[in-house]
C-alpha cells in the first residue's frame, strides 16, 4: 500500500525559507511522478510543483517559479520542496501526491492517485 508522509511545515516569517519532505513507501516509484499541491483556507487545492521520479524533469506553478525547488532522493525514497522567499500568500496545507506516468505537464489534482495527509505552512507578515 502506497504511503506518502509529509513533514517540515511550520510557522515562519515573510522572506525566510522552509524545506518540506515527503517520504514515500509501498512500491517502486521509478515510473511515477511526484507532486506538491497546496490548499489555502477557503480555496481549492492547487498545483505547486511536480517531478518525474526517474528523469528528474520538473514543472512549477507560475506563482512559485524561481522561489521553490522540487527534488528527489532516490536512495531515501523522498521528495523535497525547498521554499525560499516565502510570502503570506504561500500559507496553506501542503500535500504530497503521486501518480503513475512520466509527463510533468498533467498537473490537475484529480489526476493524482495517492495523497499524503498534508503539512501546514503558515507565513506571517
N, C-alpha and C positions, 0 to 999 in steps of 0.2 A: 504494500500500500504506500502510495506516494505521500510523503510528508514534507511540508515546507514550513520552516520555523524562522521568523524574523526576529532580529534583535538590534539594539543600538539607538532606538529612539530616545527622546528626552526633551527637556525644556532648555532652549538656548536663546541667546540674544541675536538680534539682527547683525548679519555680517560674518558670523562665525561659521565653522564647518562641523559637519557631523557625518559619520560613516555608518550606514546600515549594512547588516549582514543577513543573508538568507541561507540557512543550512538545509540542503535537500537530501532526501533519502528515499529508499524504497524501490529504486530502479536505476538503470544506467541512463544518463541524460545526454549522451553524446548526439542523439538525433532530436534533441529538443531545443526550443528557445525559451529563455527565462526572462521574465519581465518584472518591472516595478510599476505599480499603479498607486494612486492616492485618492482619498476621498475626504474632502473638507466638510465640515458641518453644513447640512442643508444643500449639499451639492452632489452631483452624480460622480461616480468613480471615473477617474480619468487616467489616461496613459501617461507615464513618465519616461520610461526608457526600457529597452529590450536588447538582448544579446543572444546571438547564435552560440550555443554552448561549444560546438565543435570548431567553427571557423573564427569565432570572436567578432563577427560583424555586429555592428550596433546601430541603434536608431534612438533618437531623442525627441521629446516634445519641444516645440519652439520655446516654451516658457522656461525650460531648464537648460537649453543648449548653451554650452560654454561655461556653465556653472556646475553641472552634475556629470559624473563619470561612472559608467557601469563597467564592471569587470567580473571575472570569474577565476576561481582557483580549482582546477580540475582535481587535484590531489585531495583537496578538502571537501569537494562537492559543495562549494559555497559560492554564492553570487553576492557581490557587493554593490552598494550605491554610495559613492563619495559625493557629498553635497557641500559645496562651497558657496560663500557669499549668500547665506540664507536670508530670506525675506519673510515678513509676516504672512504673505500670501502663500508661502510654502507649507504653512500649518495644515496638517492633515494626518489621517491614519494612512500609513504606507503599507501596501500589500505586495508580497512576492507572489508571482504566478508562473505557471509553466504550461506549455502545450507541445505536442509533437509537431515536428516540422523544422524547416530551415529558414524560411523567409522572415525578415525583420521589419517588413512593411505592413503586416497584418497586426494592428495594434488595438483593436477594439476589445474591451474587457470580455465580451461574450465569446470571444474566440479562445480564451484561455481555459484549460481543462482542470488545472489544480490551483488551489489558493492556500496561502497561509492565513493566519488569524489577524495579522497586522501588528504594526508598532506605531505608537503615536509620536509625532514630531510637532512640537509647539515652538514657534519662533516669536519671541516678544519684541516689541518695538522700543 
